Amino acid sequence: MSRLSQVFANLPKEHKAFIPFITAGDSGLDNTYELMLTLVDNGADVIELGVPFSDPMADGPMIAKSHQRSVEAGIGLKDVLALVQRFRAVNNSTAIVLMGYLNPIEVYGYQAFAADASQSGVDGLLVVDMPPEEAHDLKQSLDAKEVDLIFLVAPTTTDERIKFLATVASGFIYFVSLKGVTGAGHLDIDAVKQNLSRIRRYIDLPVGVGFGIKDAQTAKAISDNADAVIVGSALVAFIEKYADDKTKMLESVGNLANEISSAIK
């Protein structure tokens, strides 16, 4: 059983997983490391690390700017893997998922990436711009190293596509609760509930919900039906706001993380 599967299997009854997202290297790799520890201290079960990319097309303005800051600082995929390895020296239980775009992984090479990701302590990978129909080679490399390949499901995803995802996805399913990019819009809780029921007809994996969850109240409402709550833009906003004040950055991120994790556990 992968570390990611263990996280979900070990959750107490009625508790839901808290999955915060931050972009690796935003405000510096040392700060990202401290943010990861802060998130764990405040209830994170899985940490989603954004791999910096120059054209983060699926991300809204807040997270896109975090990618830009990290890219401008020279942070690349190897730096992210080294960061995970550093984290693993002090934490061997919190699952780590990398979320990013295909180009850096293609340049790295699928087999080499899978080997280095596994050795560093990465548990899962979500490639935003890789269609599942084209994921065979990458999945084969990741499966050989027991790294889960995670896929997005949107409100517009057809039942046929969901059925196909059941044959290739592992770890968990990331349900995009809104049409559009990260950080956008207003959540329709009833629509999310209906879509989760639809996904579960075909896929026997935990389902996490992300996009549009900005506070504990919304997280609680989503958690009534989801297996995990994913929060990104609201946390990244604090990293941007307090980039020059690490104490306030860690405090603000920690407080919001604690509020959300407490609401769903």
N, C-alpha and C positions, 0 to 999 in steps of 0.2 A: 504494500500500500504506500502510495506517495505521501510526502509530508502534507501536501495540499488536501488529499483525501482524508488524512488523519485529523486535520483541523476540523473539517465538517463532521467527521464521525465522533469526535470527542466533545463536541459542543453539548452542554447540558440541555435537557429537554426544554423546549420553548425558547431557548436562546438562539439568536441569529448572529452570523459572523459579521464583523465590522472590517471593511476593506477600504482603508484610506489610500488615496493616490497622491504622489508628489513626483515632480520631475527630477531625475538624478542630476546633481550638479547645479541646480538653481540656487543661487546664493553661495555656491561653493560646495565641493564634495565633503569637506569636514562638517559643514552645517547640515548637509543631507544626512550624514551618518548620525549626527545628534538628533535630527528630526525623526529618524527611524526609531531610535531608542525612546524618544519621547512618545511617539505613537504607540509603541508596544506598552509603555508604562500607563497609557491611557486607553487601553482596551483593544488595540488592533490585533486581529487574528491572522490577517494576511496583509502584506504591504504590496501595493502595486507601484512599481517604479517606472516612470516614463523614461524611455531611451531617447535622448535628445535627437531631433531631426530638423532639417532646414525647412521642410515643407509639411508641417503637421496638419494636413487638410481636414481631418475629422475632428479637430479640436477647435473650440471657441477661442475668443480673443485672450481670455485670461491664461489658459494653458498654453496657447500658441506663443504668447510672450515668454512664458517660462522656458519653452523649448529654445526660443531665440536667445535668451540670456545664457543658457547652458552651451549652445552651439558657439556663441561668440566667445565663451570662456574656454573653448577648445575641448569640451567634454565629449568623448566618444564611447562606443560600445565597450571597448576594453576597459575604460575607466569605470563604467557601470559594473562590469563583472568583478573588478577589483574591489569596488565598494561593497558588493554583496559578500565577497569573501571576507572582508574586514568585519562586516556585521555578523557573519557566521562564527567568528572567533568568540563572540560573546552571547550568541543566541542561536540555538539549534532547533527551536520549536516553531517560531513564527514563519509562516510560509511567505515566499517572495515570488511575485509574478512580474515579469518584464512586459511592459506594454509599449509597442512602438510600431515602426513601419518597416517594410520588407527590405528596402535597399541596403541598409547597413548589414543586415544578416546575409544577404546574397553576396555582398562584397567579402564578408568574413568567410563564407563557405558554410553550408548547412552542417556537415559532419564536424568540422572544427568548432563551430559555434556550439553545437549540442554538447560536445565533449567539454569545452571550457565552461559553459553555463552550468552543467551538472557539477563539475569539479568546484566551481565557485559557490554552489549552494542555491542556485536558482531552481525553483520548483515548477514554474509554469511560464508560458509565453503566449501573449496575445498580439497577433500581427494585424493591425487595423485594416491594411489594404491588401490582404491576401484572401482571395476567394477560396472557400473550402474545396472546391473542385480542383484547384491547382496546388493543394497543400500536401500531396502524397509524399513527395521527396523529403520535405521538411519534417513532416510527421514521422516518417520512417527513421530519420536521424534522431529526432527527439525521443521517440519510443525506445530506441536502443539505449538511451541514457536515462530513461524514466523521468523525463521532463514532460509535463502535461501541456497539450496544445489546446488553448481556450479560444472560443469563437463568440462573436457578437451575434445577437438576434435583435432585430428591430421590429417595431410595430408593423412594418410593411413586409417583413419576411414571410414568404408563403409557407403553407403547410408542407409542400413538397421539399422545400429547402430545409425546413426543420427536420424532416425525416432523414434527409441526407446527413445533416450535422450529427445526428445520433450515431452515425457510423464512423465519424472522425474526431469528434470532440472528446476531451477528457478534462478532469479537474472540476470545472464548473462551467455553466453557461452565463455569459454576461448579457443581460437584457438591457437594451438601450431604451429607456422609458419614454423618450421624446424623439420626434422627428427633428433632425438637425444636428448641430454640433454640441460639444460639451458646454455646460454652463448655461444653456438656453432654456427659456420657456417656463411654463407652469404645468405641474404634474396633474394628470387625471388618474386618481388612485383607482377608480373602478376599471378604467381601461387597462391599467397595469395588471390588476387582478385577473381580468379576462385573458390577457395575453400570457400570463404565467400558467394559467390552466391549460391553455392551448399548447404551450411548450411542453408541459409535463405529460401530455397525451403521447408524446413521441420520444422524449428524452428523459432517461432516468439518471439525471445528474443534478446536483444542487444548482439553483438559479440565483444569481446575484443581480441586483438592480442598481443601475447607475444613471447619471445625467439628471440634473435638476434637484438633487437632494442637498439642501443647504443648511438644514438645522435639525435639531433633535425631534421636533414635532413631526416633520415630514418623514424623517427616518423611521420613527415609530409606526407611522401609518403604513409605510411601505413594508416594514418588517412583519406586519401581520400576515403577509402572504409570501414574501420572499424568503430565501434561505440566507441571503447576505445583503448588506447595504453597502454600496460603494459611493464614496464621497471624494471629489477631487477639487473642483474649482474653488469651493469655499475655503479649503485649506491653502491652496496655492495663492489665493488673494492675500492671506496673512504673510506668506513668504515674500511676496512682492512689496507689501506695505512696510514690513519691518526688515527689509534687506540690510539695513545699516544698524540694526539693533537686535542682536541675536537673542538677548534675554527676552525681549517682548515677542520676538518671533516664536521661540519655543513655548513661551507661556500661552500665547494666543492659539497656536496650533494644538497644544496639549489640552487647553480648556474646551475647545470645540470638539476635539476627539473624545474627550471624557463625557461630554454632554450627549453625544450621539451614541457612543457605545453603551452608556448607562441606560439610555432609552430603549435599546433593543435587546438588553440582556436582563 
